[in-house]
Amino acid sequence: MSYRQIYLQEVHPQAVREVLGGRSEAVSSTDGYSVVTLPPPTFETYYAQQDEIVPLAEELSRKLETLALAVMNLEDDLLLFWVYDRGEPIFAYDSNPMYLGCPVCSYVSETVKPEAGDIERLAQLFGHPENARALKSWIYRKRGLGFLQEQKRHAEIARLLGLPAPAEYR
């Protein structure tokens, strides 16, 4: 399952729609967050869609003066997310940096660990510093050790940060 969403902390959906202007993305509200849902990513347009969600999350965070987490799940094989606080980049994560790497090279995606920023700062920013250790475990956990799909990893990370779970887990 592929999806792209932006979570905005304590912002009314109408304020989000005003910043989005004429864009057609769906905006919903759940558990104190406004959630912007963009069309799901596809393998063919992966880079263009990544280039769209990152600046949009930065813009929404800056204009609405809030915390924003943008997440992209590509075919349940790759989970990416970016965090902005009032437009400033705070954290970036790539669960599988070699996903689109060379398939015939001597290295494979299973040997390269996820790339992540300061996890303690991330947990603190979302108001759950006590979850930093568990968060680190889920961020760096290899697939097959408690989950097979990146949506499960996303659900656990969201739970530890106090975010709404992906739609399938609600």
Chimera marker file (.cmm) of the C-alpha trace (Angstrom):
<marker_set name="trace">
<marker id="1" x="0.000" y="0.000" z="0.000" r="1" g="1" b="0" radius="0.5"/>
<marker id="2" x="1.435" y="3.360" z="-1.016" r="1" g="1" b="0" radius="0.5"/>
<marker id="3" x="0.424" y="6.698" z="0.470" r="1" g="1" b="0" radius="0.5"/>
<marker id="4" x="1.589" y="10.271" z="1.146" r="1" g="1" b="0" radius="0.5"/>
<marker id="5" x="0.321" y="12.302" z="4.085" r="1" g="1" b="0" radius="0.5"/>
<marker id="6" x="1.235" y="15.420" z="6.038" r="1" g="1" b="0" radius="0.5"/>
<marker id="7" x="0.299" y="15.626" z="9.728" r="1" g="1" b="0" radius="0.5"/>
<marker id="8" x="-0.084" y="19.143" z="11.152" r="1" g="1" b="0" radius="0.5"/>
<marker id="9" x="-0.221" y="19.557" z="14.922" r="1" g="1" b="0" radius="0.5"/>
<marker id="10" x="-3.139" y="21.475" z="16.463" r="1" g="1" b="0" radius="0.5"/>
<marker id="11" x="-4.249" y="23.243" z="13.284" r="1" g="1" b="0" radius="0.5"/>
<marker id="12" x="-7.880" y="23.520" z="12.176" r="1" g="1" b="0" radius="0.5"/>
<marker id="13" x="-8.528" y="21.853" z="8.778" r="1" g="1" b="0" radius="0.5"/>
<marker id="14" x="-10.030" y="25.095" z="7.415" r="1" g="1" b="0" radius="0.5"/>
<marker id="15" x="-6.741" y="26.932" z="8.049" r="1" g="1" b="0" radius="0.5"/>
<marker id="16" x="-4.942" y="24.169" z="6.136" r="1" g="1" b="0" radius="0.5"/>
<marker id="17" x="-7.375" y="24.463" z="3.205" r="1" g="1" b="0" radius="0.5"/>
<marker id="18" x="-6.769" y="28.219" z="3.076" r="1" g="1" b="0" radius="0.5"/>
<marker id="19" x="-3.000" y="27.719" z="2.779" r="1" g="1" b="0" radius="0.5"/>
<marker id="20" x="-3.500" y="24.982" z="0.169" r="1" g="1" b="0" radius="0.5"/>
<marker id="21" x="-5.563" y="27.408" z="-1.915" r="1" g="1" b="0" radius="0.5"/>
<marker id="22" x="-6.826" y="25.733" z="-5.070" r="1" g="1" b="0" radius="0.5"/>
<marker id="23" x="-5.023" y="22.431" z="-4.516" r="1" g="1" b="0" radius="0.5"/>
<marker id="24" x="-7.289" y="19.380" z="-4.433" r="1" g="1" b="0" radius="0.5"/>
<marker id="25" x="-5.712" y="17.370" z="-1.586" r="1" g="1" b="0" radius="0.5"/>
<marker id="26" x="-8.086" y="15.934" z="1.006" r="1" g="1" b="0" radius="0.5"/>
<marker id="27" x="-7.819" y="17.434" z="4.499" r="1" g="1" b="0" radius="0.5"/>
<marker id="28" x="-9.187" y="15.631" z="7.549" r="1" g="1" b="0" radius="0.5"/>
<marker id="29" x="-8.907" y="16.008" z="11.297" r="1" g="1" b="0" radius="0.5"/>
<marker id="30" x="-8.105" y="13.284" z="13.812" r="1" g="1" b="0" radius="0.5"/>
<marker id="31" x="-6.650" y="13.157" z="17.322" r="1" g="1" b="0" radius="0.5"/>
<marker id="32" x="-5.665" y="16.848" z="17.363" r="1" g="1" b="0" radius="0.5"/>
<marker id="33" x="-3.968" y="16.758" z="13.958" r="1" g="1" b="0" radius="0.5"/>
<marker id="34" x="-5.029" y="17.939" z="10.548" r="1" g="1" b="0" radius="0.5"/>
<marker id="35" x="-4.014" y="15.362" z="7.956" r="1" g="1" b="0" radius="0.5"/>
<marker id="36" x="-3.397" y="16.301" z="4.323" r="1" g="1" b="0" radius="0.5"/>
<marker id="37" x="-3.644" y="13.282" z="2.022" r="1" g="1" b="0" radius="0.5"/>
<marker id="38" x="-1.909" y="13.519" z="-1.332" r="1" g="1" b="0" radius="0.5"/>
<marker id="39" x="-2.320" y="11.072" z="-4.234" r="1" g="1" b="0" radius="0.5"/>
<marker id="40" x="-0.382" y="7.856" z="-3.538" r="1" g="1" b="0" radius="0.5"/>
<marker id="41" x="3.157" y="7.655" z="-4.888" r="1" g="1" b="0" radius="0.5"/>
<marker id="42" x="4.069" y="5.315" z="-7.701" r="1" g="1" b="0" radius="0.5"/>
<marker id="43" x="7.425" y="3.797" z="-8.481" r="1" g="1" b="0" radius="0.5"/>
<marker id="44" x="7.550" y="5.602" z="-11.830" r="1" g="1" b="0" radius="0.5"/>
<marker id="45" x="7.000" y="9.054" z="-10.329" r="1" g="1" b="0" radius="0.5"/>
<marker id="46" x="8.759" y="8.497" z="-6.983" r="1" g="1" b="0" radius="0.5"/>
<marker id="47" x="11.255" y="11.346" z="-7.272" r="1" g="1" b="0" radius="0.5"/>
<marker id="48" x="8.746" y="13.918" z="-8.541" r="1" g="1" b="0" radius="0.5"/>
<marker id="49" x="6.296" y="13.039" z="-5.779" r="1" g="1" b="0" radius="0.5"/>
<marker id="50" x="9.024" y="13.266" z="-3.138" r="1" g="1" b="0" radius="0.5"/>
<marker id="51" x="9.936" y="16.660" z="-4.561" r="1" g="1" b="0" radius="0.5"/>
<marker id="52" x="6.282" y="17.715" z="-4.119" r="1" g="1" b="0" radius="0.5"/>
<marker id="53" x="5.573" y="16.583" z="-0.532" r="1" g="1" b="0" radius="0.5"/>
<marker id="54" x="8.750" y="17.965" z="1.085" r="1" g="1" b="0" radius="0.5"/>
<marker id="55" x="8.305" y="21.634" z="0.064" r="1" g="1" b="0" radius="0.5"/>
<marker id="56" x="4.562" y="21.415" z="0.746" r="1" g="1" b="0" radius="0.5"/>
<marker id="57" x="5.201" y="20.203" z="4.319" r="1" g="1" b="0" radius="0.5"/>
<marker id="58" x="7.748" y="22.989" z="4.834" r="1" g="1" b="0" radius="0.5"/>
<marker id="59" x="5.313" y="25.601" z="3.494" r="1" g="1" b="0" radius="0.5"/>
<marker id="60" x="2.391" y="24.400" z="5.617" r="1" g="1" b="0" radius="0.5"/>
<marker id="61" x="4.572" y="24.245" z="8.729" r="1" g="1" b="0" radius="0.5"/>
<marker id="62" x="5.932" y="27.746" z="8.126" r="1" g="1" b="0" radius="0.5"/>
<marker id="63" x="2.673" y="29.463" z="7.177" r="1" g="1" b="0" radius="0.5"/>
<marker id="64" x="0.644" y="27.777" z="9.911" r="1" g="1" b="0" radius="0.5"/>
<marker id="65" x="3.483" y="28.105" z="12.452" r="1" g="1" b="0" radius="0.5"/>
<marker id="66" x="3.200" y="24.491" z="13.529" r="1" g="1" b="0" radius="0.5"/>
<marker id="67" x="4.892" y="21.124" z="13.680" r="1" g="1" b="0" radius="0.5"/>
<marker id="68" x="4.503" y="19.070" z="10.499" r="1" g="1" b="0" radius="0.5"/>
<marker id="69" x="5.412" y="15.489" z="9.689" r="1" g="1" b="0" radius="0.5"/>
<marker id="70" x="5.314" y="14.448" z="6.037" r="1" g="1" b="0" radius="0.5"/>
<marker id="71" x="5.304" y="10.712" z="5.369" r="1" g="1" b="0" radius="0.5"/>
<marker id="72" x="5.602" y="8.715" z="2.172" r="1" g="1" b="0" radius="0.5"/>
<marker id="73" x="5.192" y="4.947" z="1.962" r="1" g="1" b="0" radius="0.5"/>
<marker id="74" x="6.136" y="3.438" z="-1.390" r="1" g="1" b="0" radius="0.5"/>
<marker id="75" x="4.662" y="-0.023" z="-2.011" r="1" g="1" b="0" radius="0.5"/>
<marker id="76" x="5.179" y="-0.925" z="1.688" r="1" g="1" b="0" radius="0.5"/>
<marker id="77" x="8.886" y="-1.357" z="0.900" r="1" g="1" b="0" radius="0.5"/>
<marker id="78" x="10.095" y="2.163" z="1.645" r="1" g="1" b="0" radius="0.5"/>
<marker id="79" x="9.068" y="4.573" z="4.406" r="1" g="1" b="0" radius="0.5"/>
<marker id="80" x="10.276" y="8.157" z="4.250" r="1" g="1" b="0" radius="0.5"/>
<marker id="81" x="9.398" y="10.999" z="6.556" r="1" g="1" b="0" radius="0.5"/>
<marker id="82" x="10.402" y="14.585" z="7.194" r="1" g="1" b="0" radius="0.5"/>
<marker id="83" x="9.644" y="16.789" z="10.194" r="1" g="1" b="0" radius="0.5"/>
<marker id="84" x="9.416" y="20.591" z="10.155" r="1" g="1" b="0" radius="0.5"/>
<marker id="85" x="8.883" y="22.958" z="13.064" r="1" g="1" b="0" radius="0.5"/>
<marker id="86" x="7.568" y="26.342" z="11.910" r="1" g="1" b="0" radius="0.5"/>
<marker id="87" x="9.189" y="25.740" z="8.527" r="1" g="1" b="0" radius="0.5"/>
<marker id="88" x="12.588" y="24.652" z="9.859" r="1" g="1" b="0" radius="0.5"/>
<marker id="89" x="13.770" y="21.138" z="8.912" r="1" g="1" b="0" radius="0.5"/>
<marker id="90" x="14.170" y="19.084" z="12.090" r="1" g="1" b="0" radius="0.5"/>
<marker id="91" x="14.355" y="15.431" z="11.090" r="1" g="1" b="0" radius="0.5"/>
<marker id="92" x="14.509" y="13.201" z="8.015" r="1" g="1" b="0" radius="0.5"/>
<marker id="93" x="14.170" y="9.427" z="7.778" r="1" g="1" b="0" radius="0.5"/>
<marker id="94" x="14.687" y="6.823" z="5.061" r="1" g="1" b="0" radius="0.5"/>
<marker id="95" x="13.912" y="3.229" z="6.059" r="1" g="1" b="0" radius="0.5"/>
<marker id="96" x="15.653" y="1.709" z="3.052" r="1" g="1" b="0" radius="0.5"/>
<marker id="97" x="18.293" y="4.002" z="1.500" r="1" g="1" b="0" radius="0.5"/>
<marker id="98" x="19.246" y="1.391" z="-1.101" r="1" g="1" b="0" radius="0.5"/>
<marker id="99" x="15.670" y="0.692" z="-2.248" r="1" g="1" b="0" radius="0.5"/>
<marker id="100" x="16.288" y="2.247" z="-5.639" r="1" g="1" b="0" radius="0.5"/>
<marker id="101" x="19.988" y="1.329" z="-5.637" r="1" g="1" b="0" radius="0.5"/>
<marker id="102" x="21.838" y="-0.846" z="-8.062" r="1" g="1" b="0" radius="0.5"/>
<marker id="103" x="20.196" y="-4.330" z="-8.142" r="1" g="1" b="0" radius="0.5"/>
<marker id="104" x="23.360" y="-6.048" z="-9.417" r="1" g="1" b="0" radius="0.5"/>
<marker id="105" x="25.880" y="-4.341" z="-7.121" r="1" g="1" b="0" radius="0.5"/>
<marker id="106" x="27.690" y="-6.223" z="-4.359" r="1" g="1" b="0" radius="0.5"/>
<marker id="107" x="25.713" y="-4.406" z="-1.660" r="1" g="1" b="0" radius="0.5"/>
<marker id="108" x="22.013" y="-4.956" z="-1.111" r="1" g="1" b="0" radius="0.5"/>
<marker id="109" x="19.330" y="-3.008" z="0.695" r="1" g="1" b="0" radius="0.5"/>
<marker id="110" x="19.354" y="-5.402" z="3.665" r="1" g="1" b="0" radius="0.5"/>
<marker id="111" x="22.962" y="-4.501" z="4.502" r="1" g="1" b="0" radius="0.5"/>
<marker id="112" x="22.429" y="-0.737" z="4.630" r="1" g="1" b="0" radius="0.5"/>
<marker id="113" x="20.684" y="0.495" z="7.764" r="1" g="1" b="0" radius="0.5"/>
<marker id="114" x="18.028" y="3.219" z="7.739" r="1" g="1" b="0" radius="0.5"/>
<marker id="115" x="19.105" y="6.862" z="7.705" r="1" g="1" b="0" radius="0.5"/>
<marker id="116" x="17.687" y="9.038" z="10.476" r="1" g="1" b="0" radius="0.5"/>
<marker id="117" x="18.324" y="12.281" z="12.313" r="1" g="1" b="0" radius="0.5"/>
<marker id="118" x="18.392" y="12.948" z="16.065" r="1" g="1" b="0" radius="0.5"/>
<marker id="119" x="15.767" y="10.582" z="17.481" r="1" g="1" b="0" radius="0.5"/>
<marker id="120" x="15.919" y="11.986" z="21.021" r="1" g="1" b="0" radius="0.5"/>
<marker id="121" x="15.172" y="15.463" z="19.656" r="1" g="1" b="0" radius="0.5"/>
<marker id="122" x="12.311" y="14.057" z="17.584" r="1" g="1" b="0" radius="0.5"/>
<marker id="123" x="10.722" y="12.385" z="20.621" r="1" g="1" b="0" radius="0.5"/>
<marker id="124" x="11.161" y="15.576" z="22.665" r="1" g="1" b="0" radius="0.5"/>
<marker id="125" x="9.616" y="17.733" z="19.933" r="1" g="1" b="0" radius="0.5"/>
<marker id="126" x="6.459" y="15.614" z="19.866" r="1" g="1" b="0" radius="0.5"/>
<marker id="127" x="6.241" y="15.654" z="23.665" r="1" g="1" b="0" radius="0.5"/>
<marker id="128" x="7.220" y="12.026" z="24.260" r="1" g="1" b="0" radius="0.5"/>
<marker id="129" x="10.891" y="11.994" z="25.350" r="1" g="1" b="0" radius="0.5"/>
<marker id="130" x="10.206" y="8.841" z="27.369" r="1" g="1" b="0" radius="0.5"/>
<marker id="131" x="9.627" y="6.971" z="24.074" r="1" g="1" b="0" radius="0.5"/>
<marker id="132" x="13.002" y="7.821" z="22.488" r="1" g="1" b="0" radius="0.5"/>
<marker id="133" x="14.507" y="4.387" z="23.139" r="1" g="1" b="0" radius="0.5"/>
<marker id="134" x="11.498" y="2.484" z="21.743" r="1" g="1" b="0" radius="0.5"/>
<marker id="135" x="11.336" y="4.919" z="18.832" r="1" g="1" b="0" radius="0.5"/>
<marker id="136" x="14.985" y="4.261" z="18.011" r="1" g="1" b="0" radius="0.5"/>
<marker id="137" x="14.271" y="0.531" z="18.085" r="1" g="1" b="0" radius="0.5"/>
<marker id="138" x="11.449" y="0.859" z="15.529" r="1" g="1" b="0" radius="0.5"/>
<marker id="139" x="13.332" y="3.306" z="13.329" r="1" g="1" b="0" radius="0.5"/>
<marker id="140" x="16.377" y="1.039" z="12.992" r="1" g="1" b="0" radius="0.5"/>
<marker id="141" x="14.603" y="-2.342" z="13.179" r="1" g="1" b="0" radius="0.5"/>
<marker id="142" x="15.151" y="-4.691" z="10.258" r="1" g="1" b="0" radius="0.5"/>
<marker id="143" x="12.108" y="-5.837" z="8.363" r="1" g="1" b="0" radius="0.5"/>
<marker id="144" x="10.995" y="-9.265" z="9.532" r="1" g="1" b="0" radius="0.5"/>
<marker id="145" x="11.662" y="-8.485" z="13.205" r="1" g="1" b="0" radius="0.5"/>
<marker id="146" x="8.135" y="-7.598" z="14.284" r="1" g="1" b="0" radius="0.5"/>
<marker id="147" x="6.816" y="-6.378" z="10.943" r="1" g="1" b="0" radius="0.5"/>
<marker id="148" x="6.847" y="-7.204" z="7.240" r="1" g="1" b="0" radius="0.5"/>
<marker id="149" x="5.380" y="-4.013" z="5.806" r="1" g="1" b="0" radius="0.5"/>
<marker id="150" x="6.509" y="-0.425" z="6.263" r="1" g="1" b="0" radius="0.5"/>
<marker id="151" x="2.957" y="0.573" z="7.166" r="1" g="1" b="0" radius="0.5"/>
<marker id="152" x="3.374" y="-1.371" z="10.433" r="1" g="1" b="0" radius="0.5"/>
<marker id="153" x="6.628" y="0.509" z="11.144" r="1" g="1" b="0" radius="0.5"/>
<marker id="154" x="4.806" y="3.782" z="10.412" r="1" g="1" b="0" radius="0.5"/>
<marker id="155" x="1.976" y="2.799" z="12.794" r="1" g="1" b="0" radius="0.5"/>
<marker id="156" x="4.421" y="2.072" z="15.636" r="1" g="1" b="0" radius="0.5"/>
<marker id="157" x="6.423" y="5.266" z="15.069" r="1" g="1" b="0" radius="0.5"/>
<marker id="158" x="3.171" y="7.259" z="14.964" r="1" g="1" b="0" radius="0.5"/>
<marker id="159" x="1.988" y="5.645" z="18.213" r="1" g="1" b="0" radius="0.5"/>
<marker id="160" x="5.268" y="6.456" z="19.968" r="1" g="1" b="0" radius="0.5"/>
<marker id="161" x="5.102" y="10.084" z="18.806" r="1" g="1" b="0" radius="0.5"/>
<marker id="162" x="1.421" y="10.468" z="19.720" r="1" g="1" b="0" radius="0.5"/>
<marker id="163" x="0.350" y="10.811" z="16.075" r="1" g="1" b="0" radius="0.5"/>
<marker id="164" x="-2.733" y="9.290" z="14.453" r="1" g="1" b="0" radius="0.5"/>
<marker id="165" x="-2.021" y="5.864" z="12.968" r="1" g="1" b="0" radius="0.5"/>
<marker id="166" x="-2.182" y="5.222" z="9.226" r="1" g="1" b="0" radius="0.5"/>
<marker id="167" x="-5.802" y="4.727" z="8.110" r="1" g="1" b="0" radius="0.5"/>
<marker id="168" x="-5.602" y="0.911" z="8.017" r="1" g="1" b="0" radius="0.5"/>
<marker id="169" x="-4.532" y="0.809" z="11.691" r="1" g="1" b="0" radius="0.5"/>
<marker id="170" x="-7.286" y="3.089" z="13.063" r="1" g="1" b="0" radius="0.5"/>
<link id1="1" id2="2" r="1" g="1" b="0" radius="0.2"/>
<link id1="2" id2="3" r="1" g="1" b="0" radius="0.2"/>
<link id1="3" id2="4" r="1" g="1" b="0" radius="0.2"/>
<link id1="4" id2="5" r="1" g="1" b="0" radius="0.2"/>
<link id1="5" id2="6" r="1" g="1" b="0" radius="0.2"/>
<link id1="6" id2="7" r="1" g="1" b="0" radius="0.2"/>
<link id1="7" id2="8" r="1" g="1" b="0" radius="0.2"/>
<link id1="8" id2="9" r="1" g="1" b="0" radius="0.2"/>
<link id1="9" id2="10" r="1" g="1" b="0" radius="0.2"/>
<link id1="10" id2="11" r="1" g="1" b="0" radius="0.2"/>
<link id1="11" id2="12" r="1" g="1" b="0" radius="0.2"/>
<link id1="12" id2="13" r="1" g="1" b="0" radius="0.2"/>
<link id1="13" id2="14" r="1" g="1" b="0" radius="0.2"/>
<link id1="14" id2="15" r="1" g="1" b="0" radius="0.2"/>
<link id1="15" id2="16" r="1" g="1" b="0" radius="0.2"/>
<link id1="16" id2="17" r="1" g="1" b="0" radius="0.2"/>
<link id1="17" id2="18" r="1" g="1" b="0" radius="0.2"/>
<link id1="18" id2="19" r="1" g="1" b="0" radius="0.2"/>
<link id1="19" id2="20" r="1" g="1" b="0" radius="0.2"/>
<link id1="20" id2="21" r="1" g="1" b="0" radius="0.2"/>
<link id1="21" id2="22" r="1" g="1" b="0" radius="0.2"/>
<link id1="22" id2="23" r="1" g="1" b="0" radius="0.2"/>
<link id1="23" id2="24" r="1" g="1" b="0" radius="0.2"/>
<link id1="24" id2="25" r="1" g="1" b="0" radius="0.2"/>
<link id1="25" id2="26" r="1" g="1" b="0" radius="0.2"/>
<link id1="26" id2="27" r="1" g="1" b="0" radius="0.2"/>
<link id1="27" id2="28" r="1" g="1" b="0" radius="0.2"/>
<link id1="28" id2="29" r="1" g="1" b="0" radius="0.2"/>
<link id1="29" id2="30" r="1" g="1" b="0" radius="0.2"/>
<link id1="30" id2="31" r="1" g="1" b="0" radius="0.2"/>
<link id1="31" id2="32" r="1" g="1" b="0" radius="0.2"/>
<link id1="32" id2="33" r="1" g="1" b="0" radius="0.2"/>
<link id1="33" id2="34" r="1" g="1" b="0" radius="0.2"/>
<link id1="34" id2="35" r="1" g="1" b="0" radius="0.2"/>
<link id1="35" id2="36" r="1" g="1" b="0" radius="0.2"/>
<link id1="36" id2="37" r="1" g="1" b="0" radius="0.2"/>
<link id1="37" id2="38" r="1" g="1" b="0" radius="0.2"/>
<link id1="38" id2="39" r="1" g="1" b="0" radius="0.2"/>
<link id1="39" id2="40" r="1" g="1" b="0" radius="0.2"/>
<link id1="40" id2="41" r="1" g="1" b="0" radius="0.2"/>
<link id1="41" id2="42" r="1" g="1" b="0" radius="0.2"/>
<link id1="42" id2="43" r="1" g="1" b="0" radius="0.2"/>
<link id1="43" id2="44" r="1" g="1" b="0" radius="0.2"/>
<link id1="44" id2="45" r="1" g="1" b="0" radius="0.2"/>
<link id1="45" id2="46" r="1" g="1" b="0" radius="0.2"/>
<link id1="46" id2="47" r="1" g="1" b="0" radius="0.2"/>
<link id1="47" id2="48" r="1" g="1" b="0" radius="0.2"/>
<link id1="48" id2="49" r="1" g="1" b="0" radius="0.2"/>
<link id1="49" id2="50" r="1" g="1" b="0" radius="0.2"/>
<link id1="50" id2="51" r="1" g="1" b="0" radius="0.2"/>
<link id1="51" id2="52" r="1" g="1" b="0" radius="0.2"/>
<link id1="52" id2="53" r="1" g="1" b="0" radius="0.2"/>
<link id1="53" id2="54" r="1" g="1" b="0" radius="0.2"/>
<link id1="54" id2="55" r="1" g="1" b="0" radius="0.2"/>
<link id1="55" id2="56" r="1" g="1" b="0" radius="0.2"/>
<link id1="56" id2="57" r="1" g="1" b="0" radius="0.2"/>
<link id1="57" id2="58" r="1" g="1" b="0" radius="0.2"/>
<link id1="58" id2="59" r="1" g="1" b="0" radius="0.2"/>
<link id1="59" id2="60" r="1" g="1" b="0" radius="0.2"/>
<link id1="60" id2="61" r="1" g="1" b="0" radius="0.2"/>
<link id1="61" id2="62" r="1" g="1" b="0" radius="0.2"/>
<link id1="62" id2="63" r="1" g="1" b="0" radius="0.2"/>
<link id1="63" id2="64" r="1" g="1" b="0" radius="0.2"/>
<link id1="64" id2="65" r="1" g="1" b="0" radius="0.2"/>
<link id1="65" id2="66" r="1" g="1" b="0" radius="0.2"/>
<link id1="66" id2="67" r="1" g="1" b="0" radius="0.2"/>
<link id1="67" id2="68" r="1" g="1" b="0" radius="0.2"/>
<link id1="68" id2="69" r="1" g="1" b="0" radius="0.2"/>
<link id1="69" id2="70" r="1" g="1" b="0" radius="0.2"/>
<link id1="70" id2="71" r="1" g="1" b="0" radius="0.2"/>
<link id1="71" id2="72" r="1" g="1" b="0" radius="0.2"/>
<link id1="72" id2="73" r="1" g="1" b="0" radius="0.2"/>
<link id1="73" id2="74" r="1" g="1" b="0" radius="0.2"/>
<link id1="74" id2="75" r="1" g="1" b="0" radius="0.2"/>
<link id1="75" id2="76" r="1" g="1" b="0" radius="0.2"/>
<link id1="76" id2="77" r="1" g="1" b="0" radius="0.2"/>
<link id1="77" id2="78" r="1" g="1" b="0" radius="0.2"/>
<link id1="78" id2="79" r="1" g="1" b="0" radius="0.2"/>
<link id1="79" id2="80" r="1" g="1" b="0" radius="0.2"/>
<link id1="80" id2="81" r="1" g="1" b="0" radius="0.2"/>
<link id1="81" id2="82" r="1" g="1" b="0" radius="0.2"/>
<link id1="82" id2="83" r="1" g="1" b="0" radius="0.2"/>
<link id1="83" id2="84" r="1" g="1" b="0" radius="0.2"/>
<link id1="84" id2="85" r="1" g="1" b="0" radius="0.2"/>
<link id1="85" id2="86" r="1" g="1" b="0" radius="0.2"/>
<link id1="86" id2="87" r="1" g="1" b="0" radius="0.2"/>
<link id1="87" id2="88" r="1" g="1" b="0" radius="0.2"/>
<link id1="88" id2="89" r="1" g="1" b="0" radius="0.2"/>
<link id1="89" id2="90" r="1" g="1" b="0" radius="0.2"/>
<link id1="90" id2="91" r="1" g="1" b="0" radius="0.2"/>
<link id1="91" id2="92" r="1" g="1" b="0" radius="0.2"/>
<link id1="92" id2="93" r="1" g="1" b="0" radius="0.2"/>
<link id1="93" id2="94" r="1" g="1" b="0" radius="0.2"/>
<link id1="94" id2="95" r="1" g="1" b="0" radius="0.2"/>
<link id1="95" id2="96" r="1" g="1" b="0" radius="0.2"/>
<link id1="96" id2="97" r="1" g="1" b="0" radius="0.2"/>
<link id1="97" id2="98" r="1" g="1" b="0" radius="0.2"/>
<link id1="98" id2="99" r="1" g="1" b="0" radius="0.2"/>
<link id1="99" id2="100" r="1" g="1" b="0" radius="0.2"/>
<link id1="100" id2="101" r="1" g="1" b="0" radius="0.2"/>
<link id1="101" id2="102" r="1" g="1" b="0" radius="0.2"/>
<link id1="102" id2="103" r="1" g="1" b="0" radius="0.2"/>
<link id1="103" id2="104" r="1" g="1" b="0" radius="0.2"/>
<link id1="104" id2="105" r="1" g="1" b="0" radius="0.2"/>
<link id1="105" id2="106" r="1" g="1" b="0" radius="0.2"/>
<link id1="106" id2="107" r="1" g="1" b="0" radius="0.2"/>
<link id1="107" id2="108" r="1" g="1" b="0" radius="0.2"/>
<link id1="108" id2="109" r="1" g="1" b="0" radius="0.2"/>
<link id1="109" id2="110" r="1" g="1" b="0" radius="0.2"/>
<link id1="110" id2="111" r="1" g="1" b="0" radius="0.2"/>
<link id1="111" id2="112" r="1" g="1" b="0" radius="0.2"/>
<link id1="112" id2="113" r="1" g="1" b="0" radius="0.2"/>
<link id1="113" id2="114" r="1" g="1" b="0" radius="0.2"/>
<link id1="114" id2="115" r="1" g="1" b="0" radius="0.2"/>
<link id1="115" id2="116" r="1" g="1" b="0" radius="0.2"/>
<link id1="116" id2="117" r="1" g="1" b="0" radius="0.2"/>
<link id1="117" id2="118" r="1" g="1" b="0" radius="0.2"/>
<link id1="118" id2="119" r="1" g="1" b="0" radius="0.2"/>
<link id1="119" id2="120" r="1" g="1" b="0" radius="0.2"/>
<link id1="120" id2="121" r="1" g="1" b="0" radius="0.2"/>
<link id1="121" id2="122" r="1" g="1" b="0" radius="0.2"/>
<link id1="122" id2="123" r="1" g="1" b="0" radius="0.2"/>
<link id1="123" id2="124" r="1" g="1" b="0" radius="0.2"/>
<link id1="124" id2="125" r="1" g="1" b="0" radius="0.2"/>
<link id1="125" id2="126" r="1" g="1" b="0" radius="0.2"/>
<link id1="126" id2="127" r="1" g="1" b="0" radius="0.2"/>
<link id1="127" id2="128" r="1" g="1" b="0" radius="0.2"/>
<link id1="128" id2="129" r="1" g="1" b="0" radius="0.2"/>
<link id1="129" id2="130" r="1" g="1" b="0" radius="0.2"/>
<link id1="130" id2="131" r="1" g="1" b="0" radius="0.2"/>
<link id1="131" id2="132" r="1" g="1" b="0" radius="0.2"/>
<link id1="132" id2="133" r="1" g="1" b="0" radius="0.2"/>
<link id1="133" id2="134" r="1" g="1" b="0" radius="0.2"/>
<link id1="134" id2="135" r="1" g="1" b="0" radius="0.2"/>
<link id1="135" id2="136" r="1" g="1" b="0" radius="0.2"/>
<link id1="136" id2="137" r="1" g="1" b="0" radius="0.2"/>
<link id1="137" id2="138" r="1" g="1" b="0" radius="0.2"/>
<link id1="138" id2="139" r="1" g="1" b="0" radius="0.2"/>
<link id1="139" id2="140" r="1" g="1" b="0" radius="0.2"/>
<link id1="140" id2="141" r="1" g="1" b="0" radius="0.2"/>
<link id1="141" id2="142" r="1" g="1" b="0" radius="0.2"/>
<link id1="142" id2="143" r="1" g="1" b="0" radius="0.2"/>
<link id1="143" id2="144" r="1" g="1" b="0" radius="0.2"/>
<link id1="144" id2="145" r="1" g="1" b="0" radius="0.2"/>
<link id1="145" id2="146" r="1" g="1" b="0" radius="0.2"/>
<link id1="146" id2="147" r="1" g="1" b="0" radius="0.2"/>
<link id1="147" id2="148" r="1" g="1" b="0" radius="0.2"/>
<link id1="148" id2="149" r="1" g="1" b="0" radius="0.2"/>
<link id1="149" id2="150" r="1" g="1" b="0" radius="0.2"/>
<link id1="150" id2="151" r="1" g="1" b="0" radius="0.2"/>
<link id1="151" id2="152" r="1" g="1" b="0" radius="0.2"/>
<link id1="152" id2="153" r="1" g="1" b="0" radius="0.2"/>
<link id1="153" id2="154" r="1" g="1" b="0" radius="0.2"/>
<link id1="154" id2="155" r="1" g="1" b="0" radius="0.2"/>
<link id1="155" id2="156" r="1" g="1" b="0" radius="0.2"/>
<link id1="156" id2="157" r="1" g="1" b="0" radius="0.2"/>
<link id1="157" id2="158" r="1" g="1" b="0" radius="0.2"/>
<link id1="158" id2="159" r="1" g="1" b="0" radius="0.2"/>
<link id1="159" id2="160" r="1" g="1" b="0" radius="0.2"/>
<link id1="160" id2="161" r="1" g="1" b="0" radius="0.2"/>
<link id1="161" id2="162" r="1" g="1" b="0" radius="0.2"/>
<link id1="162" id2="163" r="1" g="1" b="0" radius="0.2"/>
<link id1="163" id2="164" r="1" g="1" b="0" radius="0.2"/>
<link id1="164" id2="165" r="1" g="1" b="0" radius="0.2"/>
<link id1="165" id2="166" r="1" g="1" b="0" radius="0.2"/>
<link id1="166" id2="167" r="1" g="1" b="0" radius="0.2"/>
<link id1="167" id2="168" r="1" g="1" b="0" radius="0.2"/>
<link id1="168" id2="169" r="1" g="1" b="0" radius="0.2"/>
<link id1="169" id2="170" r="1" g="1" b="0" radius="0.2"/>
</marker_set>
